[in-house]
Amino acid sequence: MSNPVRVRFAPSPTGYLHIGGARTALFNWLFARHHGGKFILRIEDTDTARNSQAAIDVILQGMRWIGLDWDEGPATPDPKGPSIGDRGPYFQSQRNDLYFRRIAELRDRGMAYDKDGAVFFRMTREPVLIPDMIVGDVRRELTDREQVDPDWVIVRSDGQPVFHLVNVIYDLEMGITHVIRGEDHLSNTAKHIALFNAFGVPAPRYAHIPLILNPDGSKMSKRDRGAIVTNYIDDGFTPDAVVNYLSLLGWSPADGQEFLSVAELVQRFDLDRVNRSPARFDDKKLEALHFEHTRRMAPDHFVRTGVHYLAQSGVDTSAFPAAYTAAALETARDKGRLFKDLAGFVDFYFKADDAIAYEPEAAAKALGTAQREPLAKLLAAYEAIPADAFNAAALEAALKATAAAAGIKAGALTQPARVACTGRLVGPSLYHLMEVLGRDRTLARVRRAV
């Protein structure tokens, strides 16, 4: 790159952070980090009738959760918490003086004029060529109506500058070198290039990335659950997995590798590997990446995240030793669970022994009359194991020996033992969960089931 890269993500605070917007922000951020450039967050809040502070907060929450730090902004930190960039974003509404100075410049050049209480831009009468780094050269022809009158409003009759004008002026003033945005904005680009030409400055390089579709090929709407970034936070996806997955929606590395850390994405990402075709959202692929990132998560990070989501589900771990909580959560790490589902998988660790509620189906299948005598024999075998030897290997050996002596398969004992300890038929590794519970708690639970 001949000039230092300067890119921006410019969302409108009118709802929530859309997954497509998050992917656009990520591509801009990766491009800037890969080329050693600057990534700027700019809130396009000039539509005062539709903007809300709540929507701005949601955008900032999503950006921070994904980990996209921005490089410039007002010096005052965000009062809602430490900004990952130490600065707040820019707000377009705070630069009206700049816009009206530029509008006066257009008037002076004969490129803008007043009509019916509004200000119109004198649009070029020739087709506009849009050089695009992804789509290729696009020639924007004038429509039949535009051939008669292609001029368009840049300041409404209420005195408010329109989005297209403000967008271009801020890009110009910020020295934006590349505009990376969704393909749905391609139709607006001819107007933007005409404005840059009117101001006598080169337009940024444009790169329009493909849209994100639902698995069935339909356009992802605001009503689709997968469209809202905060849903991924609520569901307990790891941010690194979401970043990894979003990067693969329209881009891929040359070697086809899919599991990529953030550092690897920064090293590999560039626009020449972005596809033209729309990307289809694949929930299963996202979940698979989440599970892989969870397996590789640092133990203390995994435990902190797990405790956070357990607390949200009403499971209080504060009364238990930190080592016990960490060991309990570790038994669930490789079981392919979203963090929102963790409570339904490990809450039995944090309940009193006499508070374990047996699920009806589990009790009927594993704690009937036929299982009582074999379970009593297993209890006796476990009672014979001393506390300092009460580990997964010893527990497995004792169960298999008890089953062999009784002439039954090991599975005829593992299910009753699991339901006795957890109340469920599904859960972490039986022998490891009993080791974590410890001798006294395991024996108490098996004795109660017998």
Secondary structure as UniProt FT lines:
FT   STRAND          6..9
FT   HELIX           19..34
FT   TURN            35..36
FT   STRAND          38..43
FT   TURN            48..50
FT   HELIX           53..66
FT   TURN            79..80
FT   TURN            84..85
FT   STRAND          90..91
FT   HELIX           92..95
FT   HELIX           96..108
FT   TURN            109..110
FT   STRAND          112..115
FT   TURN            116..117
FT   STRAND          118..121
FT   STRAND          128..132
FT   TURN            133..135
FT   STRAND          136..140
FT   HELIX           144..148
FT   STRAND          152..155
FT   TURN            157..158
FT   HELIX           163..174
FT   STRAND          178..182
FT   HELIX           183..188
FT   HELIX           189..199
FT   STRAND          205..209
FT   STRAND          212..213
FT   TURN            215..216
FT   TURN            222..223
FT   HELIX           225..227
FT   HELIX           229..235
FT   HELIX           239..247
FT   TURN            254..255
FT   HELIX           262..268
FT   HELIX           271..273
FT   STRAND          279..280
FT   HELIX           283..295
FT   HELIX           299..312
FT   TURN            313..314
FT   TURN            318..319
FT   HELIX           322..330
FT   TURN            331..332
FT   HELIX           333..335
FT   HELIX           339..341
FT   HELIX           343..346
FT   HELIX           347..350
FT   HELIX           353..355
FT   HELIX           360..366
FT   HELIX           369..383
FT   HELIX           387..389
FT   HELIX           392..406
FT   HELIX           411..422
FT   HELIX           430..437
FT   HELIX           439..449
//
